[in-house]
Amino acid sequence: MALAGSPYQLAVGDDLPTSRLGVSVWYAAKDIQFGDAVEFSDTETDFYGMPKMTIRYSHTAKDLATIESMRANSIRSASRIGTLAEEPTLAAGGSSLHYQGTVRMGADDDGESVCDPYLRVWAVDHLYVGGNGVIPTATAANPTLTMVALAWRAANQLVRELCGAEG
């Protein structure tokens, strides 16, 4: 979730060299809930001929409280520096470039995860998944390094298994 907005009035003309402009972006983690999911249709296809996707996503009470706290903190911070030019707004759902939790990693094959901590898909031999989708919890920052670490660990485990040194 992200709030974005320009907290200061943009100066024009002769005032430009002495004016201040700031942009504030606040990030927070989304409260993960099992109902937030991507579902694929068994009967409908998209324009590529792939199963049509339905996105299930909603804000919890905790999310709404976090959003309000971010909004209030953003306004308070901006108003201490200058004149607030516009109210902060919540970025549109789906505007993140770091989707997480779509193929959740978990410790057990309990129906709430797709793969184990080494990215092996449950009950399918020799199939691994990768990408930010395996990260089962929300983060408020770019998860790329976390995903690289998970892929590195999975690759090392696969090498150990292929060499006969399980574990």
Sequence and secondary structure as in RCSB ss.txt:
>XXXX:A:sequence
MALAGSPYQLAVGDDLPTSRLGVSVWYAAKDIQFGDAVEFSDTETDFYGMPKMTIRYSHTAKDLATIESMRANSI
RSASRIGTLAEEPTLAAGGSSLHYQGTVRMGADDDGESVCDPYLRVWAVDHLYVGGNGVIPTATAANPTLTMVAL
AWRAANQLVRELCGAEG
>XXXX:A:secstr
 EEEE  S    GGGGGG     EEEE      TT EEEEEEEEE TTSSEEEEEE    HHHHHHHHHHHHHHH
HHHHHHS   S  EE  TT  S   STT B SS SSS SB TT BBTT TT B  SGGG  S  SS  HHHHHHH
HHHHHHHHHHHHTT   
